[in-house]
Amino acid sequence: MKDIMSDEVLRKSCCTTEVHARGNDMALDENPVSHRVSYGRVKETTKTTNITSVTPEQLIGPLNDVERKFAPKKLYVTGIMEIPLPTPRAAIVGSRKPSSDGLKAAKEIASKFVRDGVIVVSGLAEGIDTAAHTTAIKEGGRTIAVLGTPLDRVYPRSNFELQETIKRDHLAISQFPIEQRTLPEHFIFRNRTMALISNVTIIVEAKDDSGSLHQGWEALRLGRPLFIWKTVLEDQTLIVPKKMLEYGALELSEPEQAYQFLPSGDRVLEIIQ
């Protein structure tokens, strides 16, 4: 296994992700900058009350030097989940335009995690993220959304109701203050923060230019376990996910494989014993 990524590797990964964001995702007519509280065409979010400002240390505990390097100075949270955050927490991320098999895998992984007491973390994007959040909620579990926008804005617009549900009944986190203008690179910063607060990251489906791969590189840099779903690695057209194996990423064929890398909640501990 190679050493954890050099700054050069991380720089290339970041640039690839930013180009993807500028060239594809942010070309949508649903510009997150416009998703303010309003009436008519743009759905309004709930009033931005009950927002708490915390440091990363208050949210997840003491940080080491590697974790502190890209950690935001301040985070804004809203919801009913206790702070410091309970464990175990697993991020499920992937393509915004997934295949039916990718969606099925995301739902199966999230469902299994919820049944075993694992908190599902994701980024509230279309596709895999939405499937992870909605499955966790449907199965009666807990979920955390890490946003690339301030808490008073919604992106994508189609996830307005889902975001409101998470803000009310679970936990939403943003490193961006209310009314801050949203830029494409904020979604890269969001991915870094999601890697930081998650005990493990699982990439369910991704292309070589997918933004979720930046979270994968960041998880590896932090020393967090990174799992890549088996079908991603079986895709002979992809290069980057296979490259991640050289830096310590692991193939995931069954959700339970991640459990030995998670802080042991009661149910997880029972399974791995």
Residue frames relative to the residue before (quaternion, step in Angstrom):
aa qw qx qy qz dx dy dz
M 1.0000 0.0000 0.0000 0.0000 0.00 0.00 0.00
K 0.4256 -0.7047 0.5049 0.2593 3.57 -0.90 0.87
D 0.6261 -0.5106 0.4173 0.4160 3.53 -1.30 0.31
I 0.6416 -0.5007 0.4069 0.4148 3.53 -1.28 0.42
M 0.7113 -0.5485 0.2496 0.3617 3.50 -1.03 0.96
S 0.4303 -0.6502 0.5642 0.2717 3.49 -1.16 0.74
D 0.6641 -0.4832 0.3739 0.4309 3.55 -1.28 0.25
E 0.6176 0.5577 -0.3493 0.4306 3.59 1.11 -0.69
V 0.6455 0.5051 -0.3219 0.4739 3.58 0.94 -0.84
L 0.6662 0.4990 -0.3046 0.4631 3.56 0.92 -0.91
R 0.6298 0.5390 -0.3374 0.4462 3.57 1.02 -0.80
K 0.6625 0.4981 -0.3094 0.4661 3.59 0.93 -0.89
S 0.6422 0.5216 -0.3230 0.4596 3.56 0.98 -0.83
C 0.6568 0.5132 -0.3100 0.4573 3.56 0.93 -0.92
C 0.6670 0.5035 -0.3138 0.4507 3.57 0.90 -0.89
T 0.6285 0.5331 -0.3378 0.4546 3.59 0.98 -0.81
T 0.6725 0.4944 -0.2993 0.4622 3.54 0.90 -0.91
E 0.6621 0.5092 -0.3249 0.4436 3.59 0.89 -0.84
V 0.6274 0.5188 -0.3434 0.4683 3.59 1.01 -0.78
H 0.6276 0.5362 -0.3293 0.4584 3.56 1.01 -0.83
A 0.6693 0.5026 -0.3066 0.4531 3.56 0.90 -0.92
R 0.7025 0.4606 -0.2836 0.4625 3.56 0.87 -0.92
G 0.7337 0.4650 -0.2429 0.4318 3.54 0.96 -0.89
N 0.8010 0.2824 -0.1334 0.5107 3.58 1.03 -0.66
D 0.7835 0.3837 -0.2228 0.4350 3.53 0.18 -1.32
M 0.7507 0.4158 -0.2377 0.4550 3.57 0.78 -0.96
A 0.5269 0.6077 -0.4281 0.4121 3.58 1.25 0.09
L 0.4568 0.6850 -0.4475 0.3489 3.57 1.26 -0.12
D 0.5272 -0.6305 0.4571 0.3399 3.54 -1.15 0.56
E 0.5984 0.5418 -0.3679 0.4615 3.58 1.27 -0.16
N 0.0457 -0.8286 0.5576 -0.0200 3.55 0.42 1.23
P 0.4170 -0.7378 0.4594 0.2659 3.61 -0.57 1.09
V 0.5468 0.6177 -0.4054 0.3938 3.59 1.16 -0.45
S 0.7113 0.4665 -0.2649 0.4541 3.59 1.06 -0.69
H 0.5830 0.6180 -0.3766 0.3694 3.59 1.20 -0.23
R 0.1940 0.7779 -0.5544 0.2233 3.50 0.50 1.31
V 0.6360 -0.4829 0.4059 0.4444 3.57 -1.27 0.17
S 0.2563 0.7531 -0.5643 0.2205 3.58 -0.67 1.09
Y 0.4150 -0.6733 0.5460 0.2765 3.53 -1.33 -0.06
G 0.6979 0.4702 -0.3317 0.4264 3.55 -1.18 0.45
R 0.8711 -0.0334 0.0232 0.4894 3.56 -0.87 -1.00
V 0.7515 0.3528 -0.1994 0.5206 3.59 0.95 -0.83
K 0.4224 -0.7058 0.5051 0.2613 3.56 -0.74 1.01
E 0.3646 -0.7270 0.5329 0.2333 3.55 -1.04 0.69
T 0.3873 -0.6740 0.5693 0.2676 3.53 -1.17 0.55
T 0.6268 -0.5053 0.4012 0.4368 3.55 -1.26 0.11
K 0.6509 -0.4913 0.3848 0.4322 3.54 -1.23 0.30
T 0.4298 -0.7383 0.4705 0.2210 3.51 -0.91 0.97
T 0.2788 0.7273 -0.5687 0.2644 3.53 0.54 1.23
N 0.7740 0.3480 -0.2587 0.4613 3.56 -1.31 0.16
I 0.4074 0.6652 -0.5091 0.3638 3.56 1.04 0.80
T 0.1549 -0.7902 0.5904 0.0550 3.52 -0.86 1.02
S 0.2818 -0.7359 0.5922 0.1684 3.56 -1.04 0.81
V 0.0422 0.7991 -0.5953 0.0721 3.57 -0.78 1.06
T 0.4421 -0.6287 0.5514 0.3245 3.54 -1.29 0.26
P 0.6402 -0.5069 0.3847 0.4304 3.61 -1.17 0.31
E 0.6298 0.5411 -0.3359 0.4446 3.59 1.05 -0.73
Q 0.6508 0.4948 -0.3173 0.4805 3.57 1.04 -0.71
L 0.6701 0.5197 -0.2956 0.4399 3.55 1.08 -0.72
I 0.8476 0.1126 -0.0194 0.5182 3.61 0.79 -0.98
G 0.6441 -0.5151 0.3388 0.4528 3.60 1.22 -0.10
P 0.7681 -0.3763 0.2449 0.4566 3.60 -1.30 0.06
L 0.2611 -0.7576 0.5811 0.1419 3.57 -1.11 0.77
N 0.3662 -0.6829 0.5736 0.2657 3.55 -1.15 0.57
D 0.7365 -0.4351 0.2736 0.4397 3.59 -1.27 0.12
V 0.6402 0.5213 -0.3255 0.4609 3.58 1.02 -0.77
E 0.6704 0.4937 -0.2932 0.4700 3.58 0.92 -0.86
R 0.6692 0.5297 -0.2939 0.4304 3.55 1.01 -0.83
K 0.5247 0.6894 -0.4033 0.2946 3.61 1.13 -0.63
F 0.8181 0.1664 -0.0725 0.5457 3.60 0.80 -0.96
A 0.4082 0.7184 -0.4800 0.2946 3.60 1.21 0.17
P 0.4646 -0.6579 0.5007 0.3171 3.62 -0.94 0.75
K 0.5584 -0.6133 0.4411 0.3428 3.55 -1.14 0.57
K 0.8052 0.0843 0.0124 0.5868 3.55 1.07 -0.78
L 0.1250 -0.7679 0.6242 0.0716 3.54 -1.18 0.68
Y 0.2543 -0.7458 0.5974 0.1492 3.55 -1.16 0.67
V 0.0318 -0.8235 0.5652 -0.0385 3.57 -0.69 1.07
T 0.0231 0.7694 -0.6384 -0.0033 3.52 -1.24 0.56
G 0.5009 0.6140 -0.4840 0.3713 3.53 -0.98 0.89
I 0.5864 -0.6231 0.4150 0.3093 3.53 -1.32 -0.05
M 0.4820 0.6759 -0.4478 0.3322 3.61 1.21 -0.03
E 0.5265 -0.6634 0.4373 0.3025 3.53 -1.00 0.84
I 0.1744 -0.7529 0.6279 0.0921 3.55 -1.28 0.58
P 0.4007 -0.1682 -0.8803 0.1901 1.63 -1.69 1.89
L 0.6147 -0.5945 0.3781 0.3545 3.53 -1.14 0.71
P 0.4574 -0.6577 0.5189 0.2983 3.57 -1.06 0.72
T 0.2755 -0.7265 0.6024 0.1828 3.54 -1.30 0.32
P 0.6190 -0.0973 -0.7637 -0.1555 1.54 -2.44 0.67
R 0.2141 -0.7670 0.5972 0.0957 3.55 -1.27 0.61
A 0.0261 -0.8063 0.5906 -0.0218 3.58 -0.79 1.03
A 0.2978 -0.7460 0.5707 0.1705 3.58 -0.88 0.98
I 0.1033 -0.7531 0.6485 0.0403 3.54 -1.00 0.96
V 0.0991 0.8170 -0.5517 0.1349 3.59 -0.43 1.21
G 0.1979 0.7874 -0.5703 0.1248 3.54 -1.27 0.30
S 0.8341 -0.2817 0.1851 0.4367 3.49 -1.37 -0.31
R 0.4528 -0.6562 0.5348 0.2800 3.53 -1.20 0.62
K 0.7487 0.2602 -0.1544 0.5898 3.59 1.23 -0.45
P 0.0402 0.8668 -0.4954 0.0393 3.57 0.61 1.12
S 0.5349 -0.5686 0.5101 0.3611 3.51 -1.36 0.23
S 0.6561 -0.4849 0.3819 0.4342 3.56 -1.26 0.17
D 0.6336 0.5214 -0.3336 0.4641 3.59 1.06 -0.69
G 0.6391 0.5258 -0.3280 0.4556 3.57 1.03 -0.75
L 0.6475 0.5064 -0.3131 0.4757 3.57 0.98 -0.83
K 0.6433 0.5238 -0.3220 0.4562 3.57 0.96 -0.86
A 0.6606 0.5056 -0.3084 0.4614 3.59 0.94 -0.87
A 0.6440 0.5251 -0.3268 0.4503 3.60 0.93 -0.87
K 0.6692 0.4965 -0.2958 0.4671 3.57 0.95 -0.87
E 0.6600 0.5082 -0.3130 0.4562 3.58 0.95 -0.83
I 0.6564 0.4969 -0.3137 0.4730 3.59 0.96 -0.84
A 0.6657 0.4987 -0.3066 0.4627 3.59 0.86 -0.93
S 0.6516 0.5242 -0.3175 0.4470 3.58 0.92 -0.87
K 0.6582 0.4990 -0.3025 0.4756 3.57 0.94 -0.88
F 0.6452 0.5240 -0.3252 0.4510 3.59 0.91 -0.86
V 0.6634 0.5123 -0.3096 0.4490 3.56 0.88 -0.97
R 0.6542 0.5208 -0.3214 0.4443 3.59 0.88 -0.87
D 0.7492 0.3736 -0.2006 0.5088 3.56 1.13 -0.64
G 0.6381 -0.6118 0.3069 0.3526 3.56 1.18 0.54
V 0.4782 0.6520 -0.4491 0.3802 3.59 1.20 0.41
I 0.3802 -0.7097 0.5498 0.2224 3.58 -0.94 0.94
V 0.3014 -0.7660 0.5463 0.1549 3.59 -0.79 1.04
V 0.1196 -0.7819 0.6114 0.0238 3.56 -0.77 1.14
S 0.1845 0.7684 -0.6051 0.0974 3.59 -1.01 0.74
G 0.5876 -0.6580 0.3925 0.2602 3.54 -1.36 0.17
L 0.4777 -0.7124 0.4086 0.3119 3.59 1.29 0.32
A 0.3928 0.6867 -0.5099 0.3379 3.58 1.12 0.59
E 0.6490 -0.4668 0.4046 0.4440 3.55 -1.31 0.08
G 0.7708 0.4249 -0.2510 0.4030 3.55 -1.29 0.17
I 0.8598 0.0056 0.0198 0.5103 3.56 -0.83 -1.04
D 0.6422 0.5287 -0.3347 0.4428 3.61 0.90 -0.87
T 0.6697 0.5007 -0.2985 0.4601 3.56 0.86 -0.97
A 0.6445 0.5188 -0.3228 0.4595 3.58 0.97 -0.83
A 0.6488 0.5217 -0.3192 0.4527 3.59 0.98 -0.81
H 0.6807 0.4863 -0.2901 0.4648 3.58 0.85 -0.96
T 0.7107 0.4733 -0.2827 0.4369 3.57 0.73 -1.04
T 0.6299 0.5239 -0.3376 0.4634 3.58 1.05 -0.69
A 0.6342 0.5311 -0.3301 0.4547 3.58 0.95 -0.86
I 0.6746 0.4851 -0.2931 0.4729 3.57 0.93 -0.89
K 0.6622 0.5186 -0.3064 0.4457 3.58 0.88 -0.94
E 0.7157 0.4475 -0.2430 0.4780 3.57 1.03 -0.81
G 0.5526 -0.6494 0.3783 0.3603 3.58 1.27 0.12
G 0.4976 0.6619 -0.4241 0.3667 3.56 1.22 0.41
R 0.5135 -0.6152 0.4943 0.3371 3.54 -1.31 -0.35
T 0.0648 -0.8077 0.5860 0.0041 3.53 -1.07 0.76
I 0.2076 -0.7460 0.6233 0.1087 3.54 -1.25 0.63
A 0.1614 -0.7682 0.6135 0.0859 3.57 -0.90 0.98
V 0.1452 -0.7598 0.6298 0.0703 3.56 -0.86 1.02
L 0.2212 -0.8421 0.4872 0.0677 3.56 -0.38 1.31
G 0.3635 -0.6964 0.5732 0.2329 3.52 -1.29 0.52
T 0.6706 0.4054 -0.2765 0.5563 3.56 1.36 0.17
P 0.6096 -0.4856 0.4295 0.4563 3.60 -1.22 0.04
L 0.6525 -0.5526 0.3602 0.3730 3.56 -1.23 0.42
D 0.6705 0.4910 -0.3124 0.4602 3.63 1.19 -0.30
R 0.6878 0.4290 -0.2851 0.5115 3.59 1.25 0.18
V 0.2735 -0.7734 0.5598 0.1171 3.55 -1.20 0.61
Y 0.1886 0.7511 -0.6201 0.1253 3.55 -0.91 0.97
P 0.4948 -0.2966 -0.8002 0.1641 1.54 -1.36 2.11
R 0.6776 -0.5115 0.3499 0.3960 3.54 -1.25 0.44
S 0.6156 0.5845 -0.3362 0.4080 3.57 1.10 -0.74
N 0.6974 0.4564 -0.2720 0.4809 3.60 1.21 -0.39
F 0.2440 0.7986 -0.5167 0.1889 3.56 1.20 0.43
E 0.7122 0.4514 -0.2736 0.4628 3.61 0.70 -1.04
L 0.6353 0.5271 -0.3306 0.4575 3.57 1.01 -0.79
Q 0.6508 0.5089 -0.3201 0.4638 3.58 0.94 -0.84
E 0.6507 0.5159 -0.3213 0.4552 3.57 0.96 -0.81
T 0.6357 0.5277 -0.3225 0.4619 3.57 1.01 -0.81
I 0.6746 0.4881 -0.2972 0.4673 3.57 0.91 -0.89
K 0.6460 0.5177 -0.3231 0.4585 3.59 0.97 -0.80
R 0.7126 0.4595 -0.2538 0.4655 3.57 1.04 -0.77
D 0.8376 0.2622 -0.0729 0.4737 3.58 0.80 -1.06
H 0.7551 0.2927 -0.1657 0.5628 3.59 1.24 -0.25
L 0.5409 -0.5983 0.4283 0.4076 3.63 -0.54 -1.06
A 0.0926 -0.7567 0.6457 0.0437 3.53 -1.05 0.92
I 0.1202 -0.7966 0.5923 0.0095 3.55 -0.98 0.97
S 0.0715 0.7686 -0.6350 0.0308 3.57 -1.08 0.77
Q 0.3309 -0.7254 0.5605 0.2238 3.55 -1.12 0.61
F 0.6298 0.5395 -0.3153 0.4613 3.56 1.32 0.04
P 0.4366 -0.7217 0.4682 0.2632 3.60 -0.73 1.01
I 0.6850 -0.4847 0.3598 0.4080 3.53 -1.27 0.49
E 0.8487 0.1611 -0.1767 0.4718 3.52 -1.08 0.98
Q 0.4250 0.6762 -0.5032 0.3300 3.64 1.14 0.18
R 0.5094 -0.6383 0.4858 0.3115 3.56 -1.03 0.82
T 0.3373 -0.7578 0.5302 0.1756 3.57 -0.90 0.97
L 0.1148 -0.7864 0.6064 0.0246 3.56 -0.91 1.03
P 0.6546 -0.5369 0.3429 0.4069 3.62 -1.11 0.52
E 0.6671 0.5204 -0.3163 0.4291 3.59 0.96 -0.81
H 0.5153 0.6401 -0.4265 0.3779 3.60 1.18 -0.27
F 0.6308 0.5281 -0.3447 0.4521 3.59 1.12 -0.52
I 0.5760 0.5356 -0.3692 0.4951 3.57 1.25 -0.40
F 0.6512 0.5027 -0.3141 0.4739 3.58 0.92 -0.90
R 0.6065 0.5595 -0.3389 0.4521 3.57 1.07 -0.80
N 0.6634 0.5090 -0.3101 0.4523 3.58 0.92 -0.90
R 0.6217 0.5308 -0.3376 0.4668 3.58 1.03 -0.75
T 0.6800 0.4877 -0.2913 0.4635 3.56 0.90 -0.92
M 0.6346 0.5228 -0.3376 0.4582 3.58 1.01 -0.73
A 0.6250 0.5216 -0.3343 0.4749 3.59 1.03 -0.73
L 0.6473 0.5438 -0.3139 0.4321 3.56 1.02 -0.83
I 0.7660 0.3894 -0.2219 0.4608 3.59 0.80 -0.94
S 0.6387 0.5197 -0.3284 0.4628 3.62 1.26 -0.18
N 0.4635 -0.6761 0.4979 0.2830 3.56 -1.01 0.76
V 0.7674 0.0051 -0.0187 0.6408 3.57 1.20 -0.60
T 0.2274 -0.7375 0.6148 0.1626 3.56 -1.31 0.39
I 0.1034 -0.7778 0.6183 0.0438 3.56 -1.03 0.88
I 0.1802 -0.7554 0.6229 0.0941 3.56 -0.77 1.08
V 0.2476 -0.8166 0.5119 0.0992 3.55 -0.46 1.26
E 0.7813 -0.1009 0.0990 0.6079 3.58 1.01 -0.81
A 0.1799 0.7892 -0.5641 0.1631 3.58 -0.84 0.94
K 0.3156 -0.6860 0.6170 0.2216 3.51 -1.28 0.50
D 0.7059 -0.4783 0.3087 0.4214 3.56 -1.27 0.20
D 0.7334 0.3717 -0.2364 0.5179 3.62 1.17 -0.43
S 0.3745 0.7565 -0.4692 0.2594 3.59 1.23 0.30
G 0.5281 -0.6450 0.4595 0.3066 3.54 -1.05 0.80
S 0.5953 0.5880 -0.3698 0.4039 3.58 1.10 -0.58
L 0.5797 0.5844 -0.3866 0.4159 3.60 1.15 -0.44
H 0.5848 0.5591 -0.3903 0.4394 3.59 1.10 -0.51
Q 0.6238 0.5128 -0.3466 0.4773 3.58 1.04 -0.68
G 0.6156 0.5542 -0.3444 0.4419 3.56 1.05 -0.71
W 0.6637 0.4886 -0.3063 0.4764 3.58 0.90 -0.89
E 0.6610 0.5065 -0.3151 0.4554 3.57 0.96 -0.82
A 0.6109 0.5393 -0.3526 0.4601 3.59 1.02 -0.73
L 0.6655 0.4930 -0.3038 0.4709 3.58 0.93 -0.85
R 0.6344 0.5275 -0.3363 0.4541 3.58 0.96 -0.82
L 0.6900 0.4794 -0.2698 0.4703 3.56 1.03 -0.80
G 0.4740 -0.6592 0.4532 0.3681 3.56 1.20 -0.38
R 0.4476 0.6673 -0.4641 0.3727 3.56 1.26 0.41
P 0.5337 -0.6165 0.4553 0.3573 3.62 -1.02 0.63
L 0.1063 -0.7708 0.6268 0.0416 3.54 -1.02 0.91
F 0.0887 -0.7861 0.6113 0.0205 3.55 -0.83 1.05
I 0.1503 -0.7626 0.6247 0.0754 3.53 -1.08 0.83
W 0.4737 -0.7012 0.4585 0.2716 3.54 -0.70 1.13
K 0.6499 -0.6043 0.3141 0.3374 3.54 -0.94 1.00
T 0.6765 0.5116 -0.3183 0.4234 3.61 0.87 -0.85
V 0.5721 0.5688 -0.3833 0.4497 3.60 1.18 -0.49
L 0.7118 0.4512 -0.2541 0.4745 3.56 0.91 -0.92
E 0.6251 0.5328 -0.3370 0.4602 3.59 1.21 -0.41
D 0.5693 0.5969 -0.3771 0.4212 3.58 1.25 -0.34
Q 0.3144 -0.8029 0.4823 0.1545 3.56 -0.33 1.28
T 0.6019 0.5707 -0.3632 0.4243 3.60 1.22 -0.23
L 0.6680 0.5162 -0.2951 0.4475 3.60 1.22 -0.35
I 0.2416 -0.7812 0.5663 0.1028 3.55 -1.07 0.86
V 0.6969 0.5262 -0.2938 0.3888 3.58 0.73 -1.10
P 0.6608 0.4981 -0.3527 0.4368 3.67 0.75 -0.80
K 0.6481 0.4989 -0.3243 0.4754 3.60 1.01 -0.74
K 0.6040 0.5559 -0.3481 0.4527 3.58 1.10 -0.68
M 0.6171 0.5681 -0.3391 0.4259 3.57 1.06 -0.74
L 0.5731 0.5920 -0.3826 0.4179 3.60 1.13 -0.55
E 0.6274 0.5518 -0.3308 0.4387 3.58 1.10 -0.68
Y 0.7232 0.4119 -0.2258 0.5062 3.57 1.23 -0.49
G 0.7454 -0.4496 0.2137 0.4435 3.55 1.22 0.34
A 0.4515 0.6649 -0.4748 0.3587 3.61 1.22 0.02
L 0.2603 -0.7694 0.5715 0.1171 3.54 -1.21 0.63
E 0.4614 -0.6515 0.5225 0.2994 3.54 -1.15 0.63
L 0.1748 -0.7790 0.5958 0.0871 3.55 -1.02 0.83
S 0.0975 -0.8006 0.5908 0.0225 3.54 -0.73 1.14
E 0.7734 0.1129 -0.0500 0.6218 3.56 1.22 -0.61
P 0.5762 -0.6182 0.3943 0.3611 3.63 -0.90 0.81
E 0.6257 0.5843 -0.3416 0.3877 3.60 1.00 -0.78
Q 0.5379 0.6333 -0.4062 0.3803 3.59 1.19 -0.42
A 0.6488 0.5313 -0.3207 0.4405 3.59 1.13 -0.56
Y 0.5481 0.6875 -0.3866 0.2783 3.58 1.13 -0.58
Q 0.6554 0.5216 -0.3360 0.4307 3.60 0.97 -0.71
F 0.6746 0.4636 -0.2910 0.4953 3.58 1.28 -0.22
L 0.6073 0.5620 -0.3470 0.4416 3.59 1.29 -0.02
P 0.5410 -0.5402 0.5064 0.3987 3.57 -1.17 0.46
S 0.4395 -0.7699 0.4083 0.2174 3.56 -0.71 1.05
G 0.1886 -0.7239 0.6600 0.0701 3.50 -0.52 1.28
D 0.7152 -0.4691 0.2835 0.4337 3.58 -1.19 0.38
R 0.7040 0.4637 -0.2745 0.4626 3.58 0.82 -0.98
V 0.6426 0.5089 -0.3228 0.4731 3.60 0.96 -0.84
L 0.6448 0.5247 -0.3219 0.4530 3.59 0.93 -0.86
E 0.6365 0.5359 -0.3213 0.4520 3.56 1.01 -0.84
I 0.6781 0.5047 -0.2926 0.4469 3.58 0.97 -0.86
I 0.7324 0.4380 -0.2630 0.4500 3.58 0.78 -0.97
Q 0.6100 0.5245 -0.3687 0.4657 3.58 1.23 -0.23
